[in-house]
Amino acid sequence: MSKLLERISVNPRQCGGRPCIRGMRIRVSDVLDLLAAGLSAEEVLEDLPDLEMEDIQALLMYAARKLNHPVLVA
């Protein structure tokens, strides 16, 4: 599972430091937007031929982990 997360890279000199896929200039947020707009994973792969199915799995896992954090109330 952690091998999948290695597909997500964050470089302050690329895409404003936003998370990208495998060092490419394909941002996690862009692919999430496509999926949210109703495209299937297969359609995303057709539109972005440099991506692989494991990249989509990785970015979904990355997004889920980023959102799943405790909120402490003082």
N, CA, C and O atoms as a Tripos MOL2 file, in Angstrom:
@<TRIPOS>MOLECULE
protein
  296   295    74     0     0
PROTEIN
NO_CHARGES

@<TRIPOS>ATOM
      1 N           0.8210   -1.1850    0.0000 N.3       1 MET1
      2 CA          0.0000    0.0000    0.0000 C.3       1 MET1
      3 C           0.8690    1.2540    0.0000 C.2       1 MET1
      4 O           0.5580    2.2160   -0.7030 O.2       1 MET1
      5 N           1.9430    1.2600    0.7700 N.am      2 SER2
      6 CA          2.8110    2.4270    0.7810 C.3       2 SER2
      7 C           3.5420    2.5820   -0.5420 C.2       2 SER2
      8 O           3.9520    3.6860   -0.8980 O.2       2 SER2
      9 N           3.7120    1.4760   -1.2780 N.am      3 LYS3
     10 CA          4.3280    1.5650   -2.6140 C.3       3 LYS3
     11 C           3.4780    2.4500   -3.5160 C.2       3 LYS3
     12 O           4.0130    3.2070   -4.3260 O.2       3 LYS3
     13 N           2.1700    2.3590   -3.3820 N.am      4 LEU4
     14 CA          1.2890    3.2040   -4.1860 C.3       4 LEU4
     15 C           1.5370    4.6730   -3.8800 C.2       4 LEU4
     16 O           1.5930    5.4960   -4.7930 O.2       4 LEU4
     17 N           1.6860    5.0050   -2.6160 N.am      5 LEU5
     18 CA          1.8660    6.4050   -2.2400 C.3       5 LEU5
     19 C           3.1850    6.9690   -2.7490 C.2       5 LEU5
     20 O           3.3320    8.1870   -2.8530 O.2       5 LEU5
     21 N           4.1370    6.1180   -3.0650 N.am      6 GLU6
     22 CA          5.4010    6.5930   -3.6340 C.3       6 GLU6
     23 C           5.1980    7.1870   -5.0280 C.2       6 GLU6
     24 O           6.0820    7.8720   -5.5410 O.2       6 GLU6
     25 N           4.0540    6.9340   -5.6380 N.am      7 ARG7
     26 CA          3.7400    7.4960   -6.9490 C.3       7 ARG7
     27 C           3.3730    8.9810   -6.8680 C.2       7 ARG7
     28 O           3.3440    9.6730   -7.8850 O.2       7 ARG7
     29 N           3.0960    9.4620   -5.6650 N.am      8 ILE8
     30 CA          2.7280   10.8660   -5.4740 C.3       8 ILE8
     31 C           3.9780   11.6340   -5.0400 C.2       8 ILE8
     32 O           4.6510   11.2630   -4.0780 O.2       8 ILE8
     33 N           4.2700   12.6970   -5.7620 N.am      9 SER9
     34 CA          5.4520   13.4970   -5.4450 C.3       9 SER9
     35 C           5.0450   14.9330   -5.1620 C.2       9 SER9
     36 O           4.0850   15.4530   -5.7310 O.2       9 SER9
     37 N           5.7960   15.5570   -4.2740 N.am     10 VAL10
     38 CA          5.5860   16.9710   -3.9510 C.3      10 VAL10
     39 C           6.9390   17.6520   -4.0870 C.2      10 VAL10
     40 O           7.8930   17.3280   -3.3800 O.2      10 VAL10
     41 N           6.9990   18.6020   -5.0120 N.am     11 ASN11
     42 CA          8.2350   19.3310   -5.2660 C.3      11 ASN11
     43 C           7.9000   20.8180   -5.2660 C.2      11 ASN11
     44 O           7.0950   21.2650   -6.0840 O.2      11 ASN11
     45 N           8.5020   21.5890   -4.3660 N.am     12 PRO12
     46 CA          8.1830   23.0160   -4.3000 C.3      12 PRO12
     47 C           8.4640   23.7670   -5.5940 C.2      12 PRO12
     48 O           7.9300   24.8580   -5.7990 O.2      12 PRO12
     49 N           9.2830   23.2120   -6.4610 N.am     13 ARG13
     50 CA          9.6150   23.8810   -7.7250 C.3      13 ARG13
     51 C           8.7410   23.4160   -8.8860 C.2      13 ARG13
     52 O           8.9550   23.8110  -10.0320 O.2      13 ARG13
     53 N           7.7660   22.5830   -8.5850 N.am     14 GLN14
     54 CA          6.9060   22.0560   -9.6470 C.3      14 GLN14
     55 C           5.4410   22.2370   -9.2460 C.2      14 GLN14
     56 O           5.0320   21.8470   -8.1520 O.2      14 GLN14
     57 N           4.6830   22.8190  -10.1210 N.am     15 CYS15
     58 CA          3.2380   23.0160   -9.9130 C.3      15 CYS15
     59 C           2.9290   23.7000   -8.5790 C.2      15 CYS15
     60 O           1.9470   23.3710   -7.9120 O.2      15 CYS15
     61 N           3.7660   24.6370   -8.2110 N.am     16 GLY16
     62 CA          3.5220   25.3880   -6.9860 C.3      16 GLY16
     63 C           3.5670   24.5510   -5.7180 C.2      16 GLY16
     64 O           2.9790   24.9230   -4.7020 O.2      16 GLY16
     65 N           4.2620   23.4220   -5.7750 N.am     17 GLY17
     66 CA          4.3670   22.5620   -4.6050 C.3      17 GLY17
     67 C           3.1650   21.6570   -4.3970 C.2      17 GLY17
     68 O           3.0750   20.9510   -3.3920 O.2      17 GLY17
     69 N           2.2440   21.6800   -5.3500 N.am     18 ARG18
     70 CA          1.0670   20.8100   -5.2250 C.3      18 ARG18
     71 C           1.4580   19.3700   -5.5490 C.2      18 ARG18
     72 O           2.3770   19.1400   -6.3360 O.2      18 ARG18
     73 N           0.7700   18.4010   -4.9510 N.am     19 PRO19
     74 CA          1.0750   16.9950   -5.2110 C.3      19 PRO19
     75 C           0.8460   16.6330   -6.6770 C.2      19 PRO19
     76 O          -0.1780   16.9780   -7.2670 O.2      19 PRO19
     77 N           1.8210   15.9330   -7.2470 N.am     20 CYS20
     78 CA          1.7620   15.4920   -8.6350 C.3      20 CYS20
     79 C           1.9570   13.9790   -8.6960 C.2      20 CYS20
     80 O           2.2840   13.3360   -7.6990 O.2      20 CYS20
     81 N           1.7540   13.4450   -9.8590 N.am     21 ILE21
     82 CA          1.8720   12.0160  -10.0550 C.3      21 ILE21
     83 C           3.2110   11.6940  -10.6990 C.2      21 ILE21
     84 O           3.5160   12.1550  -11.7980 O.2      21 ILE21
     85 N           3.9980   10.9000  -10.0000 N.am     22 ARG22
     86 CA          5.2920   10.3890  -10.4770 C.3      22 ARG22
     87 C           6.2000   11.4770  -11.0600 C.2      22 ARG22
     88 O           6.8950   11.2400  -12.0480 O.2      22 ARG22
     89 N           6.1960   12.6420  -10.4640 N.am     23 GLY23
     90 CA          7.0910   13.7040  -10.9120 C.3      23 GLY23
     91 C           6.6460   14.3850  -12.1990 C.2      23 GLY23
     92 O           7.3130   15.3030  -12.6760 O.2      23 GLY23
     93 N           5.5330   13.9480  -12.7600 N.am     24 MET24
     94 CA          5.0100   14.5980  -13.9660 C.3      24 MET24
     95 C           4.2500   15.8510  -13.5450 C.2      24 MET24
     96 O           3.9930   16.0640  -12.3600 O.2      24 MET24
     97 N           3.9080   16.6450  -14.4890 N.am     25 ARG25
     98 CA          3.1370   17.8540  -14.1990 C.3      25 ARG25
     99 C           1.6420   17.5820  -14.2800 C.2      25 ARG25
    100 O           0.8660   18.4190  -14.7410 O.2      25 ARG25
    101 N           1.2580   16.4140  -13.8300 N.am     26 ILE26
    102 CA         -0.1570   16.0590  -13.7160 C.3      26 ILE26
    103 C          -0.4740   16.0940  -12.2250 C.2      26 ILE26
    104 O          -0.0210   15.2510  -11.4510 O.2      26 ILE26
    105 N          -1.2680   17.0980  -11.8490 N.am     27 ARG27
    106 CA         -1.5650   17.2940  -10.4310 C.3      27 ARG27
    107 C          -2.6410   16.3300   -9.9520 C.2      27 ARG27
    108 O          -3.5610   15.9820  -10.6920 O.2      27 ARG27
    109 N          -2.5080   15.9130   -8.7170 N.am     28 VAL28
    110 CA         -3.5130   15.0580   -8.0870 C.3      28 VAL28
    111 C          -4.8730   15.7310   -8.1700 C.2      28 VAL28
    112 O          -5.8670   15.0780   -8.4860 O.2      28 VAL28
    113 N          -4.9300   17.0100   -7.8950 N.am     29 SER29
    114 CA         -6.2040   17.7280   -7.8880 C.3      29 SER29
    115 C          -6.8620   17.7410   -9.2680 C.2      29 SER29
    116 O          -8.0880   17.6930   -9.3660 O.2      29 SER29
    117 N          -6.0650   17.8060  -10.3290 N.am     30 ASP30
    118 CA         -6.6360   17.8020  -11.6790 C.3      30 ASP30
    119 C          -7.3250   16.4790  -11.9800 C.2      30 ASP30
    120 O          -8.4140   16.4570  -12.5530 O.2      30 ASP30
    121 N          -6.6940   15.3840  -11.5960 N.am     31 VAL31
    122 CA         -7.2990   14.0680  -11.8440 C.3      31 VAL31
    123 C          -8.5290   13.8820  -10.9620 C.2      31 VAL31
    124 O          -9.5320   13.3250  -11.4060 O.2      31 VAL31
    125 N          -8.4570   14.3440   -9.7160 N.am     32 LEU32
    126 CA         -9.6320   14.2780   -8.8380 C.3      32 LEU32
    127 C         -10.7960   15.0790   -9.4250 C.2      32 LEU32
    128 O         -11.9470   14.6470   -9.3520 O.2      32 LEU32
    129 N         -10.5000   16.2370  -10.0030 N.am     33 ASP33
    130 CA        -11.5500   17.0420  -10.6400 C.3      33 ASP33
    131 C         -12.2030   16.2850  -11.7910 C.2      33 ASP33
    132 O         -13.4230   16.3340  -11.9520 O.2      33 ASP33
    133 N         -11.4050   15.5900  -12.5890 N.am     34 LEU34
    134 CA        -11.9470   14.8090  -13.7030 C.3      34 LEU34
    135 C         -12.8580   13.6910  -13.1860 C.2      34 LEU34
    136 O         -13.9410   13.4610  -13.7250 O.2      34 LEU34
    137 N         -12.4090   13.0090  -12.1480 N.am     35 LEU35
    138 CA        -13.2200   11.9350  -11.5750 C.3      35 LEU35
    139 C         -14.5090   12.5010  -10.9670 C.2      35 LEU35
    140 O         -15.5780   11.9080  -11.1130 O.2      35 LEU35
    141 N         -14.4060   13.6360  -10.2930 N.am     36 ALA36
    142 CA        -15.5780   14.2730   -9.6910 C.3      36 ALA36
    143 C         -16.5580   14.7590  -10.7480 C.2      36 ALA36
    144 O         -17.7620   14.8290  -10.5000 O.2      36 ALA36
    145 N         -16.0460   15.0940  -11.9220 N.am     37 ALA37
    146 CA        -16.9080   15.5520  -13.0200 C.3      37 ALA37
    147 C         -17.6510   14.3930  -13.6860 C.2      37 ALA37
    148 O         -18.4920   14.6030  -14.5600 O.2      37 ALA37
    149 N         -17.3290   13.1650  -13.2620 N.am     38 GLY38
    150 CA        -18.0720   12.0190  -13.7830 C.3      38 GLY38
    151 C         -17.3000   11.1290  -14.7340 C.2      38 GLY38
    152 O         -17.8340   10.1220  -15.1990 O.2      38 GLY38
    153 N         -16.0590   11.4700  -15.0370 N.am     39 LEU39
    154 CA        -15.2660   10.5930  -15.9040 C.3      39 LEU39
    155 C         -14.9110    9.3250  -15.1440 C.2      39 LEU39
    156 O         -14.6530    9.3580  -13.9410 O.2      39 LEU39
    157 N         -14.9010    8.2240  -15.8530 N.am     40 SER40
    158 CA        -14.4660    6.9730  -15.2450 C.3      40 SER40
    159 C         -12.9440    6.9410  -15.2360 C.2      40 SER40
    160 O         -12.2900    7.7350  -15.9130 O.2      40 SER40
    161 N         -12.3960    6.0290  -14.4710 N.am     41 ALA41
    162 CA        -10.9350    5.8800  -14.4360 C.3      41 ALA41
    163 C         -10.4100    5.5700  -15.8290 C.2      41 ALA41
    164 O          -9.3530    6.0640  -16.2210 O.2      41 ALA41
    165 N         -11.1440    4.7550  -16.5770 N.am     42 GLU42
    166 CA        -10.7240    4.4090  -17.9370 C.3      42 GLU42
    167 C         -10.7080    5.6320  -18.8490 C.2      42 GLU42
    168 O          -9.8170    5.7770  -19.6860 O.2      42 GLU42
    169 N         -11.6940    6.5070  -18.6840 N.am     43 GLU43
    170 CA        -11.7390    7.7270  -19.4950 C.3      43 GLU43
    171 C         -10.5870    8.6630  -19.1410 C.2      43 GLU43
    172 O         -10.0070    9.3030  -20.0180 O.2      43 GLU43
    173 N         -10.2630    8.7370  -17.8650 N.am     44 VAL44
    174 CA         -9.1330    9.5660  -17.4370 C.3      44 VAL44
    175 C          -7.8420    9.0340  -18.0600 C.2      44 VAL44
    176 O          -7.0070    9.8050  -18.5350 O.2      44 VAL44
    177 N          -7.6880    7.7150  -18.0530 N.am     45 LEU45
    178 CA         -6.4920    7.1050  -18.6370 C.3      45 LEU45
    179 C          -6.4180    7.3570  -20.1410 C.2      45 LEU45
    180 O          -5.3250    7.5010  -20.6880 O.2      45 LEU45
    181 N          -7.5530    7.4120  -20.8070 N.am     46 GLU46
    182 CA         -7.5650    7.7330  -22.2420 C.3      46 GLU46
    183 C          -7.1630    9.1860  -22.4640 C.2      46 GLU46
    184 O          -6.4070    9.4890  -23.3870 O.2      46 GLU46
    185 N          -7.6680   10.0880  -21.6170 N.am     47 ASP47
    186 CA         -7.3680   11.5160  -21.7570 C.3      47 ASP47
    187 C          -5.9270   11.8490  -21.3660 C.2      47 ASP47
    188 O          -5.3300   12.7760  -21.9120 O.2      47 ASP47
    189 N          -5.3810   11.0980  -20.4320 N.am     48 LEU48
    190 CA         -4.0190   11.3270  -19.9350 C.3      48 LEU48
    191 C          -3.2280   10.0300  -20.0890 C.2      48 LEU48
    192 O          -3.0550    9.2880  -19.1220 O.2      48 LEU48
    193 N          -2.7530    9.7600  -21.2910 N.am     49 PRO49
    194 CA         -2.1370    8.4500  -21.5760 C.3      49 PRO49
    195 C          -0.8450    8.1650  -20.8030 C.2      49 PRO49
    196 O          -0.3890    7.0220  -20.7840 O.2      49 PRO49
    197 N          -0.2510    9.1700  -20.1700 N.am     50 ASP50
    198 CA          0.9460    8.9230  -19.3670 C.3      50 ASP50
    199 C           0.6070    8.3020  -18.0070 C.2      50 ASP50
    200 O           1.4850    7.7820  -17.3170 O.2      50 ASP50
    201 N          -0.6690    8.3620  -17.6320 N.am     51 LEU51
    202 CA         -1.0870    7.7930  -16.3510 C.3      51 LEU51
    203 C          -1.3000    6.2880  -16.4670 C.2      51 LEU51
    204 O          -1.5270    5.7470  -17.5490 O.2      51 LEU51
    205 N          -1.2190    5.6390  -15.3200 N.am     52 GLU52
    206 CA         -1.5010    4.2190  -15.2020 C.3      52 GLU52
    207 C          -2.5860    4.0440  -14.1370 C.2      52 GLU52
    208 O          -2.7890    4.9270  -13.3040 O.2      52 GLU52
    209 N          -3.2690    2.9240  -14.1640 N.am     53 MET53
    210 CA         -4.3370    2.6730  -13.1950 C.3      53 MET53
    211 C          -3.8080    2.7850  -11.7530 C.2      53 MET53
    212 O          -4.5180    3.2580  -10.8650 O.2      53 MET53
    213 N          -2.5770    2.3530  -11.5300 N.am     54 GLU54
    214 CA         -1.9920    2.4510  -10.1910 C.3      54 GLU54
    215 C          -1.8420    3.9060   -9.7540 C.2      54 GLU54
    216 O          -1.8910    4.1940   -8.5580 O.2      54 GLU54
    217 N          -1.6610    4.8260  -10.7010 N.am     55 ASP55
    218 CA         -1.5870    6.2480  -10.3670 C.3      55 ASP55
    219 C          -2.9230    6.7360   -9.8200 C.2      55 ASP55
    220 O          -2.9680    7.5040   -8.8590 O.2      55 ASP55
    221 N          -4.0010    6.2880  -10.4340 N.am     56 ILE56
    222 CA         -5.3330    6.6900   -9.9690 C.3      56 ILE56
    223 C          -5.5940    6.1110   -8.5840 C.2      56 ILE56
    224 O          -6.1230    6.7990   -7.7110 O.2      56 ILE56
    225 N          -5.2290    4.8680   -8.3830 N.am     57 GLN57
    226 CA         -5.3770    4.2630   -7.0540 C.3      57 GLN57
    227 C          -4.5600    5.0390   -6.0290 C.2      57 GLN57
    228 O          -5.0240    5.2830   -4.9150 O.2      57 GLN57
    229 N          -3.3500    5.4230   -6.4050 N.am     58 ALA58
    230 CA         -2.4670    6.1530   -5.4890 C.3      58 ALA58
    231 C          -3.0390    7.5140   -5.1340 C.2      58 ALA58
    232 O          -3.0210    7.9020   -3.9660 O.2      58 ALA58
    233 N          -3.5400    8.2370   -6.1050 N.am     59 LEU59
    234 CA         -4.0380    9.5800   -5.8080 C.3      59 LEU59
    235 C          -5.3120    9.5290   -4.9790 C.2      59 LEU59
    236 O          -5.5540   10.4180   -4.1620 O.2      59 LEU59
    237 N          -6.1290    8.5010   -5.1780 N.am     60 LEU60
    238 CA         -7.3150    8.3610   -4.3310 C.3      60 LEU60
    239 C          -6.9160    8.0350   -2.8990 C.2      60 LEU60
    240 O          -7.5030    8.5610   -1.9530 O.2      60 LEU60
    241 N          -5.9230    7.1710   -2.7370 N.am     61 MET61
    242 CA         -5.4310    6.8360   -1.4020 C.3      61 MET61
    243 C          -4.8040    8.0660   -0.7530 C.2      61 MET61
    244 O          -5.0160    8.3210    0.4330 O.2      61 MET61
    245 N          -4.0390    8.8230   -1.5210 N.am     62 TYR62
    246 CA         -3.4000   10.0360   -1.0140 C.3      62 TYR62
    247 C          -4.4630   11.0260   -0.5270 C.2      62 TYR62
    248 O          -4.3470   11.5750    0.5690 O.2      62 TYR62
    249 N          -5.4840   11.2480   -1.3350 N.am     63 ALA63
    250 CA         -6.5420   12.1940   -0.9690 C.3      63 ALA63
    251 C          -7.2890   11.7160    0.2740 C.2      63 ALA63
    252 O          -7.5960   12.5130    1.1610 O.2      63 ALA63
    253 N          -7.5800   10.4230    0.3400 N.am     64 ALA64
    254 CA         -8.2900    9.8870    1.4990 C.3      64 ALA64
    255 C          -7.4720   10.0660    2.7740 C.2      64 ALA64
    256 O          -8.0160   10.4170    3.8220 O.2      64 ALA64
    257 N          -6.1810    9.8290    2.6850 N.am     65 ARG65
    258 CA         -5.3330    9.9740    3.8710 C.3      65 ARG65
    259 C          -5.1680   11.4340    4.2720 C.2      65 ARG65
    260 O          -5.0670   11.7420    5.4600 O.2      65 ARG65
    261 N          -5.1400   12.3270    3.3060 N.am     66 LYS66
    262 CA         -5.0220   13.7570    3.6270 C.3      66 LYS66
    263 C          -6.2720   14.2600    4.3400 C.2      66 LYS66
    264 O          -6.1910   15.1430    5.1930 O.2      66 LYS66
    265 N          -7.4170   13.7010    3.9930 N.am     67 LEU67
    266 CA         -8.6750   14.1460    4.5930 C.3      67 LEU67
    267 C          -8.9720   13.4630    5.9140 C.2      67 LEU67
    268 O          -9.7740   13.9690    6.6990 O.2      67 LEU67
    269 N          -8.3550   12.3410    6.1740 N.am     68 ASN68
    270 CA         -8.6370   11.5620    7.3720 C.3      68 ASN68
    271 C          -7.6290   11.9020    8.4700 C.2      68 ASN68
    272 O          -6.6840   11.1540    8.7210 O.2      68 ASN68
    273 N          -7.8480   13.0240    9.1060 N.am     69 HIS69
    274 CA         -6.9830   13.4150   10.2090 C.3      69 HIS69
    275 C          -7.8510   13.9410   11.3490 C.2      69 HIS69
    276 O          -8.9080   14.5260   11.1130 O.2      69 HIS69
    277 N          -7.4080   13.7350   12.5610 N.am     70 PRO70
    278 CA         -8.2170   14.1940   13.6960 C.3      70 PRO70
    279 C          -8.2130   15.7160   13.8090 C.2      70 PRO70
    280 O          -7.2390   16.3820   13.4600 O.2      70 PRO70
    281 N          -9.2980   16.2320   14.2920 N.am     71 VAL71
    282 CA         -9.4060   17.6550   14.5650 C.3      71 VAL71
    283 C          -9.5090   17.8020   16.0830 C.2      71 VAL71
    284 O         -10.4500   17.3080   16.7040 O.2      71 VAL71
    285 N          -8.5420   18.4760   16.6610 N.am     72 LEU72
    286 CA         -8.5220   18.6630   18.1010 C.3      72 LEU72
    287 C          -9.2240   19.9650   18.4500 C.2      72 LEU72
    288 O          -8.9530   21.0110   17.8610 O.2      72 LEU72
    289 N         -10.1200   19.8850   19.4050 N.am     73 VAL73
    290 CA        -10.8550   21.0570   19.8480 C.3      73 VAL73
    291 C         -10.3970   21.3780   21.2580 C.2      73 VAL73
    292 O         -10.4250   20.5180   22.1380 O.2      73 VAL73
    293 N          -9.9770   22.6070   21.4700 N.am     74 ALA74
    294 CA         -9.4770   22.9990   22.7960 C.3      74 ALA74
    295 C         -10.5960   23.4980   23.6720 C.2      74 ALA74
    296 O         -10.3600   23.8710   24.8210 O.2      74 ALA74
@<TRIPOS>BOND
     1     1     2 1
     2     2     3 1
     3     3     4 2
     4     3     5 am
     5     5     6 1
     6     6     7 1
     7     7     8 2
     8     7     9 am
     9     9    10 1
    10    10    11 1
    11    11    12 2
    12    11    13 am
    13    13    14 1
    14    14    15 1
    15    15    16 2
    16    15    17 am
    17    17    18 1
    18    18    19 1
    19    19    20 2
    20    19    21 am
    21    21    22 1
    22    22    23 1
    23    23    24 2
    24    23    25 am
    25    25    26 1
    26    26    27 1
    27    27    28 2
    28    27    29 am
    29    29    30 1
    30    30    31 1
    31    31    32 2
    32    31    33 am
    33    33    34 1
    34    34    35 1
    35    35    36 2
    36    35    37 am
    37    37    38 1
    38    38    39 1
    39    39    40 2
    40    39    41 am
    41    41    42 1
    42    42    43 1
    43    43    44 2
    44    43    45 am
    45    45    46 1
    46    46    47 1
    47    47    48 2
    48    47    49 am
    49    49    50 1
    50    50    51 1
    51    51    52 2
    52    51    53 am
    53    53    54 1
    54    54    55 1
    55    55    56 2
    56    55    57 am
    57    57    58 1
    58    58    59 1
    59    59    60 2
    60    59    61 am
    61    61    62 1
    62    62    63 1
    63    63    64 2
    64    63    65 am
    65    65    66 1
    66    66    67 1
    67    67    68 2
    68    67    69 am
    69    69    70 1
    70    70    71 1
    71    71    72 2
    72    71    73 am
    73    73    74 1
    74    74    75 1
    75    75    76 2
    76    75    77 am
    77    77    78 1
    78    78    79 1
    79    79    80 2
    80    79    81 am
    81    81    82 1
    82    82    83 1
    83    83    84 2
    84    83    85 am
    85    85    86 1
    86    86    87 1
    87    87    88 2
    88    87    89 am
    89    89    90 1
    90    90    91 1
    91    91    92 2
    92    91    93 am
    93    93    94 1
    94    94    95 1
    95    95    96 2
    96    95    97 am
    97    97    98 1
    98    98    99 1
    99    99   100 2
   100    99   101 am
   101   101   102 1
   102   102   103 1
   103   103   104 2
   104   103   105 am
   105   105   106 1
   106   106   107 1
   107   107   108 2
   108   107   109 am
   109   109   110 1
   110   110   111 1
   111   111   112 2
   112   111   113 am
   113   113   114 1
   114   114   115 1
   115   115   116 2
   116   115   117 am
   117   117   118 1
   118   118   119 1
   119   119   120 2
   120   119   121 am
   121   121   122 1
   122   122   123 1
   123   123   124 2
   124   123   125 am
   125   125   126 1
   126   126   127 1
   127   127   128 2
   128   127   129 am
   129   129   130 1
   130   130   131 1
   131   131   132 2
   132   131   133 am
   133   133   134 1
   134   134   135 1
   135   135   136 2
   136   135   137 am
   137   137   138 1
   138   138   139 1
   139   139   140 2
   140   139   141 am
   141   141   142 1
   142   142   143 1
   143   143   144 2
   144   143   145 am
   145   145   146 1
   146   146   147 1
   147   147   148 2
   148   147   149 am
   149   149   150 1
   150   150   151 1
   151   151   152 2
   152   151   153 am
   153   153   154 1
   154   154   155 1
   155   155   156 2
   156   155   157 am
   157   157   158 1
   158   158   159 1
   159   159   160 2
   160   159   161 am
   161   161   162 1
   162   162   163 1
   163   163   164 2
   164   163   165 am
   165   165   166 1
   166   166   167 1
   167   167   168 2
   168   167   169 am
   169   169   170 1
   170   170   171 1
   171   171   172 2
   172   171   173 am
   173   173   174 1
   174   174   175 1
   175   175   176 2
   176   175   177 am
   177   177   178 1
   178   178   179 1
   179   179   180 2
   180   179   181 am
   181   181   182 1
   182   182   183 1
   183   183   184 2
   184   183   185 am
   185   185   186 1
   186   186   187 1
   187   187   188 2
   188   187   189 am
   189   189   190 1
   190   190   191 1
   191   191   192 2
   192   191   193 am
   193   193   194 1
   194   194   195 1
   195   195   196 2
   196   195   197 am
   197   197   198 1
   198   198   199 1
   199   199   200 2
   200   199   201 am
   201   201   202 1
   202   202   203 1
   203   203   204 2
   204   203   205 am
   205   205   206 1
   206   206   207 1
   207   207   208 2
   208   207   209 am
   209   209   210 1
   210   210   211 1
   211   211   212 2
   212   211   213 am
   213   213   214 1
   214   214   215 1
   215   215   216 2
   216   215   217 am
   217   217   218 1
   218   218   219 1
   219   219   220 2
   220   219   221 am
   221   221   222 1
   222   222   223 1
   223   223   224 2
   224   223   225 am
   225   225   226 1
   226   226   227 1
   227   227   228 2
   228   227   229 am
   229   229   230 1
   230   230   231 1
   231   231   232 2
   232   231   233 am
   233   233   234 1
   234   234   235 1
   235   235   236 2
   236   235   237 am
   237   237   238 1
   238   238   239 1
   239   239   240 2
   240   239   241 am
   241   241   242 1
   242   242   243 1
   243   243   244 2
   244   243   245 am
   245   245   246 1
   246   246   247 1
   247   247   248 2
   248   247   249 am
   249   249   250 1
   250   250   251 1
   251   251   252 2
   252   251   253 am
   253   253   254 1
   254   254   255 1
   255   255   256 2
   256   255   257 am
   257   257   258 1
   258   258   259 1
   259   259   260 2
   260   259   261 am
   261   261   262 1
   262   262   263 1
   263   263   264 2
   264   263   265 am
   265   265   266 1
   266   266   267 1
   267   267   268 2
   268   267   269 am
   269   269   270 1
   270   270   271 1
   271   271   272 2
   272   271   273 am
   273   273   274 1
   274   274   275 1
   275   275   276 2
   276   275   277 am
   277   277   278 1
   278   278   279 1
   279   279   280 2
   280   279   281 am
   281   281   282 1
   282   282   283 1
   283   283   284 2
   284   283   285 am
   285   285   286 1
   286   286   287 1
   287   287   288 2
   288   287   289 am
   289   289   290 1
   290   290   291 1
   291   291   292 2
   292   291   293 am
   293   293   294 1
   294   294   295 1
   295   295   296 2
@<TRIPOS>SUBSTRUCTURE
     1 MET1         2 RESIDUE 1 A MET
     2 SER2         6 RESIDUE 1 A SER
     3 LYS3        10 RESIDUE 1 A LYS
     4 LEU4        14 RESIDUE 1 A LEU
     5 LEU5        18 RESIDUE 1 A LEU
     6 GLU6        22 RESIDUE 1 A GLU
     7 ARG7        26 RESIDUE 1 A ARG
     8 ILE8        30 RESIDUE 1 A ILE
     9 SER9        34 RESIDUE 1 A SER
    10 VAL10       38 RESIDUE 1 A VAL
    11 ASN11       42 RESIDUE 1 A ASN
    12 PRO12       46 RESIDUE 1 A PRO
    13 ARG13       50 RESIDUE 1 A ARG
    14 GLN14       54 RESIDUE 1 A GLN
    15 CYS15       58 RESIDUE 1 A CYS
    16 GLY16       62 RESIDUE 1 A GLY
    17 GLY17       66 RESIDUE 1 A GLY
    18 ARG18       70 RESIDUE 1 A ARG
    19 PRO19       74 RESIDUE 1 A PRO
    20 CYS20       78 RESIDUE 1 A CYS
    21 ILE21       82 RESIDUE 1 A ILE
    22 ARG22       86 RESIDUE 1 A ARG
    23 GLY23       90 RESIDUE 1 A GLY
    24 MET24       94 RESIDUE 1 A MET
    25 ARG25       98 RESIDUE 1 A ARG
    26 ILE26      102 RESIDUE 1 A ILE
    27 ARG27      106 RESIDUE 1 A ARG
    28 VAL28      110 RESIDUE 1 A VAL
    29 SER29      114 RESIDUE 1 A SER
    30 ASP30      118 RESIDUE 1 A ASP
    31 VAL31      122 RESIDUE 1 A VAL
    32 LEU32      126 RESIDUE 1 A LEU
    33 ASP33      130 RESIDUE 1 A ASP
    34 LEU34      134 RESIDUE 1 A LEU
    35 LEU35      138 RESIDUE 1 A LEU
    36 ALA36      142 RESIDUE 1 A ALA
    37 ALA37      146 RESIDUE 1 A ALA
    38 GLY38      150 RESIDUE 1 A GLY
    39 LEU39      154 RESIDUE 1 A LEU
    40 SER40      158 RESIDUE 1 A SER
    41 ALA41      162 RESIDUE 1 A ALA
    42 GLU42      166 RESIDUE 1 A GLU
    43 GLU43      170 RESIDUE 1 A GLU
    44 VAL44      174 RESIDUE 1 A VAL
    45 LEU45      178 RESIDUE 1 A LEU
    46 GLU46      182 RESIDUE 1 A GLU
    47 ASP47      186 RESIDUE 1 A ASP
    48 LEU48      190 RESIDUE 1 A LEU
    49 PRO49      194 RESIDUE 1 A PRO
    50 ASP50      198 RESIDUE 1 A ASP
    51 LEU51      202 RESIDUE 1 A LEU
    52 GLU52      206 RESIDUE 1 A GLU
    53 MET53      210 RESIDUE 1 A MET
    54 GLU54      214 RESIDUE 1 A GLU
    55 ASP55      218 RESIDUE 1 A ASP
    56 ILE56      222 RESIDUE 1 A ILE
    57 GLN57      226 RESIDUE 1 A GLN
    58 ALA58      230 RESIDUE 1 A ALA
    59 LEU59      234 RESIDUE 1 A LEU
    60 LEU60      238 RESIDUE 1 A LEU
    61 MET61      242 RESIDUE 1 A MET
    62 TYR62      246 RESIDUE 1 A TYR
    63 ALA63      250 RESIDUE 1 A ALA
    64 ALA64      254 RESIDUE 1 A ALA
    65 ARG65      258 RESIDUE 1 A ARG
    66 LYS66      262 RESIDUE 1 A LYS
    67 LEU67      266 RESIDUE 1 A LEU
    68 ASN68      270 RESIDUE 1 A ASN
    69 HIS69      274 RESIDUE 1 A HIS
    70 PRO70      278 RESIDUE 1 A PRO
    71 VAL71      282 RESIDUE 1 A VAL
    72 LEU72      286 RESIDUE 1 A LEU
    73 VAL73      290 RESIDUE 1 A VAL
    74 ALA74      294 RESIDUE 1 A ALA
